[in-house]
């Protein structure tokens, strides 16, 4: 799959299926070359964070995406899934507040998850 928007739709639905909280999509394509989109979400505990991540990976694999680079899965406080054009960040609530990626990437454009 090469379509970032289709990937976003599939992944957001996978996140919603596992009750991810405060899902945000930031278009960073005009401010960085590392990716086109960051998707940020939270889980309430390490088990939920892992469930969200597992569901994203499963749904995107079934849609034909290559396996991502994964960081932080074992600790499950901040898990990063790097699909090249789209990078997913699934946080525990405390780590999300601490790292505050939305503030760091505020030069990007937030996209309404209902309009992707």
N, C-alpha and C positions, 0 to 999 in steps of 0.2 A: 504494500500500500504506500503510495507516495503523496496522498492527499492529506495535508495537515488538518484541514477542517473536518474531514470524515473521521480522522483519528481522534480529534477533540470530542466529537459527538459520541463516539463509542466509549471513550474513556470517562467522560462526564457521566454517562448512564451507568457505567460500571461503578463509579464512585457513589452515585446516588443509591444504587442497589445495596451497598454496604453502609449506608447512612453517614457518609462523609459529611463533615460540617464546613460551612463557609467556603464553598468551592469558588475559586477566583481564577480567571484566565487573563494573563497579561500578554499583549502583543509587544514583544521586544525587538521585532525585526528591524526597526528603524534606529534603535539605540545600541544594538550589539550584534556581533556576528556569531555568537555561540549557539543561538537557536532563534526560531521565529516566535515561539510561545513558551511561557512558563505557566503551568497549571499548579495551583497551590490549594491544598485542602488539609483538614484536620481530622484526627480520630481521637476518641476519648481515652484510649488505653493502648498499650502495645499490641494486644491481640486484634483490636479493631484496625489499627494502622496496618498491620500485616495483612488482614483480610481485604482491606481496600487495595493495597498494592497487588496482592495475588489476583484479585478480580480484574484489575486494569491489565495486568500481564496476560491473563487467560483470554480476555475478550479481544485484546489487540493481536494476540497470537492467532486466534481463530479468524481474525480479519486479514491475516497475511502479513502482519508486521514482523520484522526481525526481532530477535531477543534484544532487550535494552541492556545498557550498562547499568548496574545496580550498586548503590552505595547505601550503607546504613541499615540494611535489613535486619541484622542480628539484634541491634539495640532497639530498633523500631521507635525511635524518638524523632528521627528525621530520615525518611527514606527518599532517595533520589532515583528516579528512573529516567535514563537518558536515551531518548529515541531520536537523537540528532536534531531534527527540526522542532520537536516538542519535548520539553523536559518537565517531568512531574515531580512535585515536592509534596510528600505526605508527612505531616508533622503531628506530634503530640501537641495539645493545646499550649502547654508551657513553652515548649521549644519554638513554636510558631510565634508566640508573643516576643520571645527573646531575640530571635533572628530577624523578624519583621521584614521579610522579603518584599512585601508590598511597598514599604517605605523606600527600601534600597532601589527598587525598580520602578519608582513612581514616574520616571520619564517615559515609561512604556504606556500603552493604551489598554485600559481595562475593557474587556469584552463581556457583555452580558451572556451568561451561560445559556440563556433561553434563545439567543439569536445567533448561534454559531452554525 
